[in-house]
Amino acid sequence: MEALVAQLIGGLAGGAAGGKLVKGSDLGNIGNLIAGAVGGVGGGSLLGSMLGGAGGGMDIAAIASQLVGGGVAGAIVQIVVGLVVNKVIRKA
């Protein structure tokens, strides 16, 4: 449960940062947070299972790795979704 919360918080932060850092990927504050949270939880879980850290735990290294993994995954998903959505909306 702690890992999920860390991934969610990391994804929220990554989504917010990704939307502001990459030109053309901003979905607004709420859109950035939603895309980042989805990416953070999904990508953080996937990354954790691929790297063998799915066991969880309460030590600071495990929580920090889940937080960073969720943040990176959240930023990537938010940037990709933001670019695609903004490209489609501008074409329409």
C-alpha positions as CSV (number, residue, x, y, z in Angstrom):
1,M,0.0,0.0,0.0
2,E,2.9,2.4,0.8
3,A,4.4,1.7,-2.6
4,L,1.1,2.6,-4.3
5,V,0.9,5.9,-2.5
6,A,4.5,6.7,-3.3
7,Q,3.9,5.9,-7.0
8,L,0.8,8.1,-7.0
9,I,2.6,11.0,-5.4
10,G,5.5,10.6,-7.7
11,G,3.2,10.4,-10.7
12,L,1.4,13.6,-9.7
13,A,4.6,15.4,-9.4
14,G,6.0,14.0,-12.6
15,G,2.8,14.8,-14.5
16,A,2.8,18.4,-13.3
17,A,6.5,18.9,-14.1
18,G,6.2,17.2,-17.5
19,G,3.4,19.4,-18.6
20,K,5.3,22.5,-17.8
21,L,8.7,21.5,-19.1
22,V,7.8,20.2,-22.6
23,K,6.3,22.7,-25.0
24,G,3.1,21.5,-26.5
25,S,2.3,18.9,-23.9
26,D,0.4,20.9,-21.3
27,L,-3.1,19.6,-20.6
28,G,-3.9,22.2,-17.9
29,N,-3.3,21.6,-14.2
30,I,-6.0,18.9,-13.7
31,G,-5.2,17.1,-16.9
32,N,-1.5,17.0,-16.1
33,L,-2.2,15.6,-12.7
34,I,-4.6,12.9,-13.9
35,A,-2.3,11.8,-16.7
36,G,0.7,11.8,-14.3
37,A,-1.1,9.8,-11.6
38,V,-2.3,7.1,-14.1
39,G,1.2,6.9,-15.5
40,G,2.8,6.9,-12.1
41,V,0.8,4.1,-10.7
42,G,0.9,2.0,-13.9
43,G,4.4,2.6,-14.8
44,G,5.7,2.4,-11.3
45,S,4.1,-0.9,-10.8
46,L,5.5,-2.2,-14.1
47,L,8.9,-0.9,-13.4
48,G,8.9,-2.4,-9.9
49,S,7.9,-5.8,-11.2
50,M,10.5,-5.8,-14.0
51,L,13.3,-4.8,-11.6
52,G,12.3,-7.3,-8.9
53,G,11.3,-4.7,-6.4
54,A,7.7,-5.8,-6.2
55,G,8.1,-7.1,-2.7
56,G,7.6,-3.7,-1.2
57,G,8.7,-2.8,2.3
58,M,8.9,0.2,4.6
59,D,12.6,1.1,4.3
60,I,13.4,4.5,2.8
61,A,15.2,3.1,-0.2
62,A,12.1,1.1,-1.3
63,I,9.8,4.1,-0.9
64,A,12.2,6.4,-2.7
65,S,12.6,4.1,-5.6
66,Q,8.8,3.8,-5.9
67,L,8.5,7.6,-5.7
68,V,11.2,8.2,-8.4
69,G,9.8,5.4,-10.6
70,G,6.3,6.8,-10.4
71,G,7.5,10.3,-11.1
72,V,9.5,9.3,-14.2
73,A,6.6,7.1,-15.5
74,G,4.1,9.8,-14.8
75,A,6.1,12.4,-16.6
76,I,6.6,10.2,-19.7
77,V,2.9,9.3,-19.9
78,Q,1.8,12.9,-19.4
79,I,4.1,14.2,-22.1
80,V,3.1,11.5,-24.6
81,V,-0.7,12.0,-23.9
82,G,-0.3,15.8,-23.9
83,L,1.5,15.8,-27.2
84,V,-1.0,13.5,-28.8
85,V,-4.1,15.2,-27.4
86,N,-2.8,18.7,-28.3
87,K,-1.9,17.6,-31.8
88,V,-5.4,16.0,-32.4
89,I,-7.2,19.1,-31.0
90,R,-5.2,21.5,-33.1
91,K,-5.9,19.5,-36.3
92,A,-9.7,19.5,-35.6
